[in-house]
Amino acid sequence: MYKKQKVIVVMPAYNAEKTLKKTYDEVMAQEVVDQVIVVDDKSSDHTVEIAKNLPNTIVYPHQENLGYGGNQKSCYKLALKNGGDIIIMVHPDYQYTPKLIPAMASMIGNGLYHCVLGSRILGGYALKGGMPVWKYISNRFLTFFENILLGAKISEYHSGYRAFSRELLQKLDIEKNSNDFVFDNQILAQIVWLGYTIAEVSCPTKYFPEASSINFVRSLKYGFGCLFTALKFRLSKMKIIKSKLFY
């Protein structure tokens, strides 16, 4: 559909047995996905067993828990290794609708952008979908300061629904990024550093017990990590410091 470009959906999984099959079914229903890669971060449930029964799916189980960022590193490396031209990350907890995959793939496949985010903020879906008020306020606060420090105009940096071109992923040195949740933020800062425009599409989301989420303490750590990343970006731009993330 996109000049014979291969579309791979990667799913960083952890204890996703209740929602993995449902997410997979909706991903494949979009009819543009060529392959799915599930990387399991040493789940304690039956995620791996369920994934192995999904057609046209590569399953890669970690032998130890590497964290959300570590999981994504494996996802993207495997996607590139298996010839992915358009790589889309969809969380297997069914929080983000896979129905946006064709739109995101088209934006990259037709050469318009190299990175597309599914934004919960555009269209006001965050609170409508059940995002806790404290998370919404934190999201807006962090995004405001990140836009100032990065010199960008993004509605939110904290969506886990994202698509990349092969060209872009090959240029990113993601191994230098954190294995924790702040990986999400670091990779976007690196993309802005390289001069790429990050596109966004409005994305409905759902919050329910099975949807993965981090607690307040982890969120606090993530928030400070995001601000620290943005500050390092600005200081690196001003040539005041040298950072391994930005060079």
HELIX and SHEET records of a PDB file:
HELIX    1   1 LEU A   20  MET A   28  1                                   9    
HELIX    2   2 THR A   47  LYS A   52  1                                   6    
HELIX    3   3 TYR A   68  LYS A   81  1                                  14    
HELIX    4   4 PRO A   98  LEU A  100  5                                   3    
HELIX    5   5 ILE A  101  GLY A  109  1                                   9    
HELIX    6   6 LEU A  122  GLY A  124  5                                   3    
HELIX    7   7 TYR A  125  LYS A  128  1                                   4    
HELIX    8   8 VAL A  133  LEU A  150  1                                  18    
HELIX    9   9 ARG A  166  LYS A  171  1                                   6    
HELIX   10  10 ILE A  174  LYS A  176  5                                   3    
HELIX   11  11 PHE A  183  TRP A  193  1                                  11    
HELIX   12  12 PHE A  216  LYS A  237  1                                  22    
SHEET    1   A 7 THR A  57  PRO A  61  0                                        
SHEET    2   A 7 GLN A  35  ASP A  40  1                                        
SHEET    3   A 7 VAL A   7  ALA A  13  1                                        
SHEET    4   A 7 ILE A  86  MET A  89  1                                        
SHEET    5   A 7 ARG A 162  SER A 165 -1                                        
SHEET    6   A 7 CYS A 115  SER A 119 -1                                        
SHEET    7   A 7 ILE A 198  SER A 202  1                                        
END                                                                             
